[in-house]
Amino acid sequence: MERSSSTERFQPLTSVSSGQGVEVAPDLYCYTVQIVNVVFYGYPGEGNDWVLIDAGMPKSAERIKEEAEKRFGKDNPPKAIILTHAHFDHIGGLIDLLEIWDVPVYAHELELPYITGKKNYPEPDTSVEGGMVAKLSFMFPNEGIDIGSKAHVLADDHTIPFMPGWKWIHTPGHTEGHISMFRNDDHAMIVGDAFVTVIQDELYKVFTQEKELGGPPRYLTPDWETAEQSVEILAALHPSIAITGHGVPVEGQWLEENLNRLASEFKSLAVPDHGKFVDDSK
């Protein structure tokens, strides 16, 4: 496996929620690493099967491992790691985790080049309309990593390995191969960065984790047209619970009302007035 020195570099951004976990459902646990969430799927208990969704910030592997051991016991690796996408804050701990756990990693086929050393993301847009985090985004790595034969493509039938009852949904815009996950039984949803519940480009809101439903992070979203379509797809599923990549898990009427509003008013609420990705599309 090959790691990029920049994707391994510690990022100083953090929030008041860092190191905290929330049980969103009996088999869904959301754990915050600095400014990003990872998800543990599986019923808690020594030796129980479980799956990790996303892999956190750079240098976060040890914290993720320790939290997993509290929930599932020691010497009990996940059955697999599923990636919503492969931006640095969602794969930052991946290579270190794979040195601890010999497990497969699954992603959409369009996301595979970013975890097999074949492709880098566009550089973050520091010129985009937004707050201080957008201005600081030049520090964020855009390089891919190479996990070699551990990388696997999600099945065409939209099933997710070791997650019965769940389906993956292609929700591009933030990245080409971005996916969300949906369970029809209880309408639980894991959305990565298709939408978020903290405005990710404003430093104060990131630190305080002020709850506010918005579109994907502006400085790293190159395709706003497909991002809008993805939000519309997710809203049409009427989720009862949503775990986002950034911000607090949300549910019920608050989620329904705010997600419907985002879908119907996406251009005014989410799309920046200016920025290289917006300007290029014009």
Beta strands, then each sheet from edge to edge (+ up, - down):
strand 1: 21-25
strand 2: 28-33
strand 3: 36-41
strand 4: 51-53
strand 5: 81-82
strand 6: 105-107
strand 7: 151-153
strand 8: 166-170
strand 9: 179-183
strand 10: 188-192
strand 11: 241-244
strand 12: 250-251
sheet 1: 1+ 2- 3+ 4- 5- 6- 7-
sheet 2: 8+ 9- 10+ 11+ 12-
end
